[in-house]
Amino acid sequence: MKRLFASAIALIALASAGSAWAARDYVWAAGSSTVFPYTTRVAETYARKTGSRTPKVESLGTGGGIKLFCGGAGDAFPDIANASRPMKKSEYETCQKNGVTDILEIKVGYDGIVLAMDKRAPDFNIKLEHLFLALSADVLRQGRLQKNPYLNWSQIGAGLPPSKILVYGPPPTSGTRDAFLELGIEAGAARFDLLKAMKKDDEKAFKGKVGPLRNDRWIDAGENDNAIVQTLTRTPGSAGVFGYFFYEENMDKVKVASIDGVRPTFETIASGKYPLSRSLYIYVKKSRLDLTPGLRAFVKEYSSDAASGRGGYLQERGMIPLPPAMHEGVKATVKAGTPMAAPAK
């Protein structure tokens, strides 16, 4: 009797363990807050078309999403990382170390980063060097980098308003933050000959010197871009950094600055004329395509003409689509399952 009872307990424990480690039966994507609404839209369409469970989509920021994605190849880690910048070499190496070896890099479209302010604020025409002078922790003065002394926009550029420099933006885990640093702050710093020479000589040192943002005028506002919009309407004179899509959704509340004389529009972002234009990606574990139910179909839907092509429903949502030839190349990559090469940096 005791032996029978012990056997029953062992069977129950085994069944419980099996249940705890049961294969995940849904697609899981995590990462960029900018890409989040697009992936959510594809998830809803995929579920409606197939009758399958709606994929789980989390907004963790690009860095947070890729970190989780690269944690391992099993069910406990996302199938997809949403990213508003390319994967870094260090992230790719972490993936490889943890068994995430074959990764599909799928460029899904474009977005622009905007500097926005309340509708009642004065108009801004910002140059890239102004962004560096306003927001970098250290700026070039008297031939060397010194602690940033500027308090008002008018101190750094003729024609800029006298309002104080106060900018709300995404945290360090955000791809929007990374792209803003590269396209705005670093590009602005490189317009000064001394810093341009530093970048050419030692790019890592250059980034370390000009990249840190000042903590008295730049406020980390989390991954919720809608919260930044709300802050701008409650804080006169402040500015905010977020994606073009959120500006389009809130044009009744905020306006945006021109950058180097170019306003962010669908056309200027798609053409690359707007200086703060960037590419949007999803990264997919090839090994999961036939393990996670529905993942292959979900990725096919994401890269389809109906979703990310010209006139697709993601364009209606605010994404700026790839040129047709590039979009066809993306579809070919998805069909062939061609893994990405290791990033150069």
PAVEXLO-614741 format. One record per residue (C-alpha): residue number from 1; x, z, y. Coordinates in nm, 3 decimals, always signed. Last residue first. Example, Ala and Ser with C-alpha at 12.3 -4.5 7.8 and 13.67 -1.06 7.14 Angstrom:
2
+-----+---------+---------+---------+
:   i :      px :      pz :      py :
+-----+---------+---------+---------+
:   2 :  +1.367 :  +0.714 :  -0.106 :
:   1 :  +1.230 :  +0.780 :  -0.450 :
+-----+---------+---------+---------+
END
This chain:
345
+-----+---------+---------+---------+
:   i :      px :      pz :      py :
+-----+---------+---------+---------+
: 345 :  +2.973 :  -3.417 :  +4.748 :
: 344 :  +3.016 :  -3.736 :  +4.545 :
: 343 :  +2.697 :  -3.680 :  +4.349 :
: 342 :  +2.727 :  -3.719 :  +3.969 :
: 341 :  +2.550 :  -4.033 :  +3.851 :
: 340 :  +2.174 :  -4.035 :  +3.805 :
: 339 :  +2.012 :  -4.095 :  +3.467 :
: 338 :  +1.843 :  -4.432 :  +3.393 :
: 337 :  +1.505 :  -4.378 :  +3.228 :
: 336 :  +1.448 :  -4.754 :  +3.200 :
: 335 :  +1.091 :  -4.738 :  +3.330 :
: 334 :  +1.177 :  -4.480 :  +3.597 :
: 333 :  +1.479 :  -4.677 :  +3.715 :
: 332 :  +1.273 :  -4.998 :  +3.724 :
: 331 :  +1.005 :  -4.823 :  +3.932 :
: 330 :  +1.274 :  -4.707 :  +4.175 :
: 329 :  +1.409 :  -5.061 :  +4.205 :
: 328 :  +1.061 :  -5.191 :  +4.283 :
: 327 :  +1.037 :  -4.932 :  +4.561 :
: 326 :  +1.370 :  -5.051 :  +4.701 :
: 325 :  +1.244 :  -5.410 :  +4.712 :
: 324 :  +0.915 :  -5.303 :  +4.876 :
: 323 :  +1.079 :  -5.096 :  +5.154 :
: 322 :  +1.022 :  -4.727 :  +5.082 :
: 321 :  +0.704 :  -4.556 :  +5.198 :
: 320 :  +0.657 :  -4.319 :  +5.493 :
: 319 :  +0.470 :  -4.015 :  +5.362 :
: 318 :  +0.178 :  -3.902 :  +5.576 :
: 317 :  -0.112 :  -3.846 :  +5.335 :
: 316 :  -0.233 :  -4.204 :  +5.380 :
: 315 :  +0.119 :  -4.309 :  +5.283 :
: 314 :  +0.083 :  -4.093 :  +4.973 :
: 313 :  -0.239 :  -4.278 :  +4.890 :
: 312 :  -0.063 :  -4.610 :  +4.871 :
: 311 :  -0.055 :  -4.866 :  +5.154 :
: 310 :  +0.304 :  -4.960 :  +5.072 :
: 309 :  +0.395 :  -4.802 :  +4.739 :
: 308 :  +0.419 :  -4.428 :  +4.671 :
: 307 :  +0.084 :  -4.368 :  +4.498 :
: 306 :  -0.099 :  -4.692 :  +4.414 :
: 305 :  +0.228 :  -4.882 :  +4.382 :
: 304 :  +0.335 :  -4.639 :  +4.110 :
: 303 :  +0.633 :  -4.402 :  +4.132 :
: 302 :  +0.425 :  -4.083 :  +4.124 :
: 301 :  +0.192 :  -4.219 :  +3.855 :
: 300 :  +0.486 :  -4.305 :  +3.630 :
: 299 :  +0.627 :  -3.956 :  +3.685 :
: 298 :  +0.292 :  -3.802 :  +3.584 :
: 297 :  +0.260 :  -4.026 :  +3.277 :
: 296 :  +0.607 :  -3.922 :  +3.155 :
: 295 :  +0.530 :  -3.556 :  +3.222 :
: 294 :  +0.192 :  -3.559 :  +3.044 :
: 293 :  +0.277 :  -3.311 :  +2.771 :
: 292 :  +0.625 :  -3.165 :  +2.828 :
: 291 :  +0.847 :  -3.267 :  +2.537 :
: 290 :  +0.852 :  -3.646 :  +2.572 :
: 289 :  +0.976 :  -3.659 :  +2.931 :
: 288 :  +1.150 :  -3.321 :  +2.902 :
: 287 :  +1.496 :  -3.455 :  +2.808 :
: 286 :  +1.488 :  -3.684 :  +3.112 :
: 285 :  +1.469 :  -3.383 :  +3.343 :
: 284 :  +1.321 :  -3.512 :  +3.668 :
: 283 :  +1.446 :  -3.495 :  +4.027 :
: 282 :  +1.196 :  -3.583 :  +4.300 :
: 281 :  +1.320 :  -3.721 :  +4.625 :
: 280 :  +1.258 :  -3.760 :  +5.000 :
: 279 :  +1.485 :  -3.957 :  +5.233 :
: 278 :  +1.565 :  -3.859 :  +5.591 :
: 277 :  +1.506 :  -3.963 :  +5.953 :
: 276 :  +1.641 :  -3.739 :  +6.230 :
: 275 :  +1.801 :  -4.017 :  +6.436 :
: 274 :  +1.483 :  -4.228 :  +6.474 :
: 273 :  +1.601 :  -4.585 :  +6.433 :
: 272 :  +1.598 :  -4.552 :  +6.053 :
: 271 :  +1.348 :  -4.837 :  +6.014 :
: 270 :  +1.092 :  -4.623 :  +5.830 :
: 269 :  +1.139 :  -4.338 :  +6.081 :
: 268 :  +1.098 :  -4.565 :  +6.385 :
: 267 :  +0.790 :  -4.737 :  +6.238 :
: 266 :  +0.597 :  -4.428 :  +6.127 :
: 265 :  +0.675 :  -4.264 :  +6.460 :
: 264 :  +0.935 :  -4.017 :  +6.588 :
: 263 :  +1.011 :  -4.097 :  +6.951 :
: 262 :  +1.349 :  -4.251 :  +7.031 :
: 261 :  +1.537 :  -4.174 :  +7.357 :
: 260 :  +1.826 :  -4.000 :  +7.184 :
: 259 :  +1.568 :  -3.775 :  +7.016 :
: 258 :  +1.221 :  -3.782 :  +7.173 :
: 257 :  +1.055 :  -3.444 :  +7.166 :
: 256 :  +0.730 :  -3.372 :  +6.986 :
: 255 :  +0.378 :  -3.265 :  +7.077 :
: 254 :  +0.166 :  -2.981 :  +6.943 :
: 253 :  -0.196 :  -2.871 :  +6.896 :
: 252 :  -0.407 :  -3.189 :  +6.864 :
: 251 :  -0.117 :  -3.363 :  +6.692 :
: 250 :  -0.139 :  -3.107 :  +6.413 :
: 249 :  -0.166 :  -3.314 :  +6.093 :
: 248 :  +0.073 :  -3.578 :  +6.228 :
: 247 :  +0.321 :  -3.302 :  +6.321 :
: 246 :  +0.298 :  -3.162 :  +5.971 :
: 245 :  +0.382 :  -3.504 :  +5.826 :
: 244 :  +0.680 :  -3.542 :  +6.061 :
: 243 :  +0.860 :  -3.250 :  +5.896 :
: 242 :  +0.952 :  -2.923 :  +6.064 :
: 241 :  +1.152 :  -2.772 :  +6.351 :
: 240 :  +0.977 :  -2.563 :  +6.615 :
: 239 :  +1.001 :  -2.507 :  +6.989 :
: 238 :  +0.920 :  -2.212 :  +7.213 :
: 237 :  +0.810 :  -2.231 :  +7.578 :
: 236 :  +0.476 :  -2.060 :  +7.523 :
: 235 :  +0.457 :  -1.852 :  +7.203 :
: 234 :  +0.105 :  -1.852 :  +7.055 :
: 233 :  +0.068 :  -2.231 :  +7.013 :
: 232 :  +0.422 :  -2.255 :  +6.883 :
: 231 :  +0.363 :  -1.976 :  +6.629 :
: 230 :  +0.066 :  -2.163 :  +6.479 :
: 229 :  +0.280 :  -2.471 :  +6.424 :
: 228 :  +0.551 :  -2.255 :  +6.264 :
: 227 :  +0.292 :  -2.106 :  +6.027 :
: 226 :  +0.188 :  -2.457 :  +5.924 :
: 225 :  +0.548 :  -2.517 :  +5.821 :
: 224 :  +0.531 :  -2.241 :  +5.559 :
: 223 :  +0.884 :  -2.219 :  +5.414 :
: 222 :  +0.993 :  -1.918 :  +5.618 :
: 221 :  +1.026 :  -1.878 :  +5.995 :
: 220 :  +1.400 :  -1.837 :  +6.039 :
: 219 :  +1.439 :  -1.785 :  +6.415 :
: 218 :  +1.708 :  -1.975 :  +6.608 :
: 217 :  +1.780 :  -1.835 :  +6.955 :
: 216 :  +1.955 :  -1.501 :  +6.887 :
: 215 :  +2.066 :  -1.586 :  +6.533 :
: 214 :  +2.289 :  -1.877 :  +6.633 :
: 213 :  +2.304 :  -2.144 :  +6.364 :
: 212 :  +2.608 :  -2.179 :  +6.138 :
: 211 :  +2.698 :  -2.546 :  +6.098 :
: 210 :  +2.961 :  -2.602 :  +6.368 :
: 209 :  +3.263 :  -2.418 :  +6.226 :
: 208 :  +3.190 :  -2.428 :  +5.853 :
: 207 :  +3.082 :  -2.791 :  +5.873 :
: 206 :  +3.408 :  -2.884 :  +6.042 :
: 205 :  +3.612 :  -2.688 :  +5.789 :
: 204 :  +3.445 :  -2.881 :  +5.507 :
: 203 :  +3.493 :  -3.211 :  +5.689 :
: 202 :  +3.868 :  -3.164 :  +5.726 :
: 201 :  +4.059 :  -3.431 :  +5.921 :
: 200 :  +3.770 :  -3.661 :  +6.007 :
: 199 :  +3.544 :  -3.368 :  +6.094 :
: 198 :  +3.814 :  -3.208 :  +6.309 :
: 197 :  +3.867 :  -3.539 :  +6.494 :
: 196 :  +3.495 :  -3.557 :  +6.570 :
: 195 :  +3.513 :  -3.196 :  +6.684 :
: 194 :  +3.782 :  -3.274 :  +6.942 :
: 193 :  +3.613 :  -3.598 :  +7.049 :
: 192 :  +3.270 :  -3.443 :  +7.109 :
: 191 :  +2.998 :  -3.663 :  +6.964 :
: 190 :  +3.070 :  -3.503 :  +6.625 :
: 189 :  +2.889 :  -3.188 :  +6.738 :
: 188 :  +2.565 :  -3.381 :  +6.777 :
: 187 :  +2.593 :  -3.530 :  +6.427 :
: 186 :  +2.663 :  -3.181 :  +6.291 :
: 185 :  +2.360 :  -3.025 :  +6.465 :
: 184 :  +2.107 :  -3.306 :  +6.418 :
: 183 :  +2.146 :  -3.516 :  +6.106 :
: 182 :  +2.350 :  -3.267 :  +5.900 :
: 181 :  +2.198 :  -2.941 :  +6.021 :
: 180 :  +1.847 :  -3.086 :  +6.033 :
: 179 :  +1.890 :  -3.221 :  +5.679 :
: 178 :  +1.994 :  -2.881 :  +5.545 :
: 177 :  +1.711 :  -2.704 :  +5.730 :
: 176 :  +1.455 :  -2.954 :  +5.600 :
: 175 :  +1.600 :  -2.907 :  +5.253 :
: 174 :  +1.504 :  -2.541 :  +5.283 :
: 173 :  +1.689 :  -2.255 :  +5.114 :
: 172 :  +1.864 :  -2.166 :  +5.443 :
: 171 :  +1.532 :  -2.082 :  +5.614 :
: 170 :  +1.300 :  -2.322 :  +5.803 :
: 169 :  +1.261 :  -2.333 :  +6.181 :
: 168 :  +1.153 :  -2.154 :  +6.496 :
: 167 :  +1.345 :  -2.245 :  +6.813 :
: 166 :  +1.387 :  -2.039 :  +7.130 :
: 165 :  +1.596 :  -2.183 :  +7.414 :
: 164 :  +1.448 :  -2.059 :  +7.737 :
: 163 :  +1.247 :  -2.289 :  +7.962 :
: 162 :  +1.431 :  -2.457 :  +8.251 :
: 161 :  +1.323 :  -2.807 :  +8.142 :
: 160 :  +1.578 :  -3.075 :  +8.044 :
: 159 :  +1.654 :  -3.336 :  +8.311 :
: 158 :  +2.027 :  -3.281 :  +8.307 :
: 157 :  +2.144 :  -3.122 :  +7.985 :
: 156 :  +2.286 :  -2.797 :  +7.852 :
: 155 :  +2.189 :  -2.539 :  +8.114 :
: 154 :  +1.840 :  -2.688 :  +8.157 :
: 153 :  +1.757 :  -2.587 :  +7.799 :
: 152 :  +1.795 :  -2.219 :  +7.881 :
: 151 :  +2.006 :  -1.937 :  +7.733 :
: 150 :  +2.345 :  -2.097 :  +7.674 :
: 149 :  +2.638 :  -1.869 :  +7.594 :
: 148 :  +2.722 :  -1.991 :  +7.240 :
: 147 :  +3.025 :  -1.800 :  +7.114 :
: 146 :  +3.337 :  -2.010 :  +7.166 :
: 145 :  +3.489 :  -2.319 :  +7.007 :
: 144 :  +3.787 :  -2.454 :  +7.198 :
: 143 :  +3.876 :  -2.704 :  +7.471 :
: 142 :  +3.730 :  -2.516 :  +7.764 :
: 141 :  +3.397 :  -2.481 :  +7.588 :
: 140 :  +3.291 :  -2.626 :  +7.252 :
: 139 :  +3.002 :  -2.440 :  +7.093 :
: 138 :  +2.969 :  -2.155 :  +6.844 :
: 137 :  +2.646 :  -2.026 :  +6.692 :
: 136 :  +2.503 :  -2.379 :  +6.702 :
: 135 :  +2.155 :  -2.399 :  +6.851 :
: 134 :  +2.148 :  -2.527 :  +7.207 :
: 133 :  +2.484 :  -2.704 :  +7.228 :
: 132 :  +2.436 :  -2.871 :  +6.889 :
: 131 :  +2.081 :  -2.979 :  +6.968 :
: 130 :  +2.195 :  -3.106 :  +7.308 :
: 129 :  +2.465 :  -3.318 :  +7.141 :
: 128 :  +2.188 :  -3.495 :  +6.949 :
: 127 :  +2.017 :  -3.592 :  +7.273 :
: 126 :  +1.682 :  -3.443 :  +7.365 :
: 125 :  +1.410 :  -3.606 :  +7.570 :
: 124 :  +1.164 :  -3.321 :  +7.616 :
: 123 :  +0.823 :  -3.325 :  +7.785 :
: 122 :  +0.704 :  -3.004 :  +7.947 :
: 121 :  +0.499 :  -2.761 :  +7.734 :
: 120 :  +0.117 :  -2.771 :  +7.733 :
: 119 :  +0.094 :  -2.946 :  +7.396 :
: 118 :  +0.298 :  -2.666 :  +7.236 :
: 117 :  +0.640 :  -2.766 :  +7.109 :
: 116 :  +0.791 :  -2.981 :  +6.839 :
: 115 :  +1.140 :  -3.082 :  +6.735 :
: 114 :  +1.074 :  -3.326 :  +6.454 :
: 113 :  +1.232 :  -3.403 :  +6.118 :
: 112 :  +1.138 :  -3.746 :  +5.986 :
: 111 :  +1.014 :  -3.841 :  +5.642 :
: 110 :  +1.093 :  -4.111 :  +5.392 :
: 109 :  +0.979 :  -4.216 :  +5.046 :
: 108 :  +0.986 :  -4.148 :  +4.671 :
: 107 :  +1.355 :  -4.157 :  +4.583 :
: 106 :  +1.371 :  -4.078 :  +4.213 :
: 105 :  +1.684 :  -3.916 :  +4.072 :
: 104 :  +1.643 :  -3.894 :  +3.693 :
: 103 :  +1.856 :  -3.621 :  +3.541 :
: 102 :  +2.039 :  -3.631 :  +3.208 :
: 101 :  +2.242 :  -3.312 :  +3.153 :
: 100 :  +2.031 :  -3.004 :  +3.215 :
:  99 :  +2.226 :  -2.795 :  +2.962 :
:  98 :  +2.313 :  -2.503 :  +3.190 :
:  97 :  +2.662 :  -2.626 :  +3.281 :
:  96 :  +2.524 :  -2.972 :  +3.361 :
:  95 :  +2.263 :  -2.826 :  +3.598 :
:  94 :  +2.525 :  -2.611 :  +3.771 :
:  93 :  +2.740 :  -2.923 :  +3.816 :
:  92 :  +2.449 :  -3.106 :  +3.975 :
:  91 :  +2.394 :  -2.816 :  +4.214 :
:  90 :  +2.763 :  -2.817 :  +4.317 :
:  89 :  +2.754 :  -3.195 :  +4.370 :
:  88 :  +2.452 :  -3.161 :  +4.595 :
:  87 :  +2.109 :  -3.307 :  +4.516 :
:  86 :  +1.992 :  -3.544 :  +4.788 :
:  85 :  +1.768 :  -3.408 :  +5.066 :
:  84 :  +1.396 :  -3.334 :  +5.098 :
:  83 :  +1.377 :  -3.228 :  +4.735 :
:  82 :  +1.105 :  -3.166 :  +4.476 :
:  81 :  +1.256 :  -3.047 :  +4.148 :
:  80 :  +1.074 :  -3.153 :  +3.832 :
:  79 :  +1.046 :  -3.023 :  +3.475 :
:  78 :  +1.054 :  -2.664 :  +3.596 :
:  77 :  +1.225 :  -2.389 :  +3.391 :
:  76 :  +1.091 :  -2.145 :  +3.130 :
:  75 :  +0.996 :  -2.432 :  +2.898 :
:  74 :  +1.361 :  -2.511 :  +2.826 :
:  73 :  +1.632 :  -2.718 :  +2.994 :
:  72 :  +1.798 :  -2.444 :  +3.196 :
:  71 :  +1.856 :  -2.289 :  +3.538 :
:  70 :  +1.900 :  -2.627 :  +3.706 :
:  69 :  +1.531 :  -2.655 :  +3.796 :
:  68 :  +1.532 :  -2.298 :  +3.933 :
:  67 :  +1.829 :  -2.373 :  +4.159 :
:  66 :  +1.680 :  -2.711 :  +4.249 :
:  65 :  +1.357 :  -2.547 :  +4.363 :
:  64 :  +1.528 :  -2.274 :  +4.565 :
:  63 :  +1.753 :  -2.524 :  +4.742 :
:  62 :  +1.469 :  -2.762 :  +4.821 :
:  61 :  +1.234 :  -2.492 :  +4.948 :
:  60 :  +1.017 :  -2.280 :  +4.718 :
:  59 :  +0.683 :  -2.461 :  +4.737 :
:  58 :  +0.541 :  -2.460 :  +4.384 :
:  57 :  +0.345 :  -2.732 :  +4.200 :
:  56 :  +0.179 :  -2.663 :  +3.863 :
:  55 :  +0.044 :  -2.982 :  +3.711 :
:  54 :  -0.335 :  -3.021 :  +3.679 :
:  53 :  -0.440 :  -3.002 :  +3.313 :
:  52 :  -0.523 :  -3.338 :  +3.165 :
:  51 :  -0.838 :  -3.543 :  +3.228 :
:  50 :  -0.614 :  -3.845 :  +3.265 :
:  49 :  -0.727 :  -3.996 :  +3.594 :
:  48 :  -0.841 :  -3.673 :  +3.761 :
:  47 :  -0.534 :  -3.479 :  +3.649 :
:  46 :  -0.299 :  -3.755 :  +3.769 :
:  45 :  -0.478 :  -3.777 :  +4.103 :
:  44 :  -0.455 :  -3.402 :  +4.162 :
:  43 :  -0.088 :  -3.393 :  +4.060 :
:  42 :  -0.010 :  -3.691 :  +4.285 :
:  41 :  -0.163 :  -3.507 :  +4.581 :
:  40 :  +0.028 :  -3.188 :  +4.495 :
:  39 :  +0.351 :  -3.388 :  +4.475 :
:  38 :  +0.283 :  -3.524 :  +4.823 :
:  37 :  +0.186 :  -3.186 :  +4.968 :
:  36 :  +0.501 :  -3.020 :  +4.824 :
:  35 :  +0.752 :  -3.284 :  +4.943 :
:  34 :  +0.799 :  -3.110 :  +5.277 :
:  33 :  +0.788 :  -2.760 :  +5.125 :
:  32 :  +1.072 :  -2.869 :  +4.897 :
:  31 :  +1.101 :  -2.719 :  +4.550 :
:  30 :  +0.904 :  -2.678 :  +4.229 :
:  29 :  +0.734 :  -2.903 :  +3.972 :
:  28 :  +0.577 :  -2.797 :  +3.641 :
:  27 :  +0.390 :  -3.030 :  +3.406 :
:  26 :  +0.154 :  -2.860 :  +3.160 :
:  25 :  +0.146 :  -2.758 :  +2.793 :
:  24 :  +0.434 :  -2.510 :  +2.786 :
:  23 :  +0.552 :  -2.462 :  +2.430 :
:  22 :  +0.460 :  -2.127 :  +2.273 :
:  21 :  +0.729 :  -1.861 :  +2.312 :
:  20 :  +0.495 :  -1.566 :  +2.366 :
:  19 :  +0.257 :  -1.698 :  +2.100 :
:  18 :  +0.536 :  -1.723 :  +1.844 :
:  17 :  +0.645 :  -1.371 :  +1.925 :
:  16 :  +0.292 :  -1.245 :  +1.878 :
:  15 :  +0.259 :  -1.426 :  +1.547 :
:  14 :  +0.588 :  -1.278 :  +1.427 :
:  13 :  +0.479 :  -0.929 :  +1.531 :
:  12 :  +0.144 :  -0.971 :  +1.352 :
:  11 :  +0.322 :  -1.096 :  +1.038 :
:  10 :  +0.562 :  -0.801 :  +1.043 :
:   9 :  +0.274 :  -0.555 :  +1.082 :
:   8 :  +0.096 :  -0.713 :  +0.783 :
:   7 :  +0.411 :  -0.691 :  +0.572 :
:   6 :  +0.450 :  -0.323 :  +0.661 :
:   5 :  +0.088 :  -0.255 :  +0.556 :
:   4 :  +0.140 :  -0.434 :  +0.223 :
:   3 :  +0.459 :  -0.234 :  +0.154 :
:   2 :  +0.281 :  +0.092 :  +0.241 :
:   1 :  +0.000 :  +0.000 :  +0.000 :
+-----+---------+---------+---------+
END
